[in-house]
Amino acid sequence: MGSEVIVVPIIFFSTGAVLIAYFYLRYRERSTIIERGLSTEQMMALYSKKRDPLAMLKIGIVTFFFGLGLGGGLLLKELTGYEEWVPFLLFTMTGLGFVASFFISKKYKE
């Protein structure tokens, strides 16, 4: 029963701290823009988001390799009885997924 007494205030205060930090930093950013005297076009260019057109491809490749690592790790765990295969193959295959997505996105950008 004692842990509920501690968890609720921690969640409440951490949520409040995140919201206060968000609004404070947003205020500071806008006041800096006003101090610099940027025009409307410059402000719009500053706030416009530059999206990566290959983001979904990268996420898909990493997710695919994560699934391969999970499946392979569970398969090897069942075959050998060692539970260490699951985290090993998860991290290894996810890392390979990040490397593969980097090189594939580099190829598509050229």
C-alpha positions in Angstrom: 0.0 0.0 0.0 2.9 2.4 0.6 4.1 2.3 -3.0 0.8 3.9 -4.3 1.3 6.8 -2.0 4.7 7.5 -3.6 3.9 6.7 -7.3 0.9 9.1 -7.7 2.7 12.3 -6.6 5.8 11.3 -8.7 3.6 11.0 -11.8 1.7 14.2 -11.0 4.9 16.3 -10.5 6.8 14.8 -13.4 3.8 15.6 -15.8 3.7 19.1 -14.4 7.4 19.6 -14.9 7.3 18.4 -18.5 4.4 20.8 -19.3 6.1 23.7 -17.6 9.3 23.1 -19.4 7.5 22.8 -22.7 5.6 26.1 -22.4 8.7 27.9 -21.0 10.9 26.8 -23.8 8.3 27.7 -26.3 8.0 31.2 -24.8 11.8 31.6 -24.9 12.0 30.6 -28.5 9.3 33.0 -29.6 10.8 35.9 -27.6 14.2 35.2 -29.2 12.6 35.4 -32.6 11.0 38.7 -31.8 14.3 40.1 -30.4 16.1 39.2 -33.6 13.4 41.0 -35.7 12.8 38.2 -38.1 10.2 38.7 -40.8 7.1 36.6 -41.2 8.6 34.6 -44.1 11.7 33.9 -42.1 9.6 32.8 -39.1 7.6 30.4 -41.3 10.7 29.0 -42.8 12.1 28.4 -39.3 8.9 26.6 -38.1 8.4 24.6 -41.3 9.3 20.9 -40.7 11.7 19.3 -43.0 10.5 15.7 -43.3 12.7 12.8 -44.4 11.0 11.2 -47.4 12.6 7.9 -46.5 11.6 7.8 -42.8 9.0 5.1 -43.3 11.4 2.9 -45.3 14.0 3.2 -42.5 11.4 2.4 -39.8 10.2 -0.6 -41.8 13.8 -2.0 -42.3 14.6 -1.6 -38.6 11.3 -3.2 -37.6 11.9 -6.1 -40.0 15.3 -6.8 -38.6 14.0 -6.5 -35.1 11.4 -9.2 -36.0 14.1 -11.4 -37.5 16.2 -11.1 -34.3 13.2 -11.8 -32.1 12.1 -14.8 -34.1 15.6 -16.2 -34.5 16.3 -15.7 -30.8 13.2 -17.5 -29.7 13.9 -20.3 -32.2 17.4 -20.8 -30.9 16.2 -20.6 -27.4 13.8 -23.5 -28.0 16.5 -25.5 -29.9 19.4 -25.0 -27.5 17.7 -24.1 -24.2 19.9 -21.0 -23.7 17.9 -17.9 -23.0 20.8 -15.6 -23.9 20.0 -16.0 -27.6 17.0 -13.7 -27.5 18.6 -10.5 -26.3 21.8 -11.2 -28.3 20.0 -11.6 -31.6 17.6 -8.8 -30.8 20.4 -6.3 -30.4 22.5 -7.7 -33.2 19.8 -7.8 -35.8 18.4 -4.4 -34.8 21.9 -2.9 -35.1 22.2 -4.6 -38.5 18.8 -3.1 -39.4 20.0 0.4 -38.6 23.2 -0.1 -40.6 21.2 -1.5 -43.6 18.6 1.4 -43.4 21.5 3.9 -43.5 23.1 2.4 -46.6 19.8 1.9 -48.4 18.6 5.4 -47.7 22.0 6.7 -48.8 21.6 4.7 -52.1 18.1 6.2 -52.7 19.3 9.8 -52.0 21.9 9.5 -54.8 
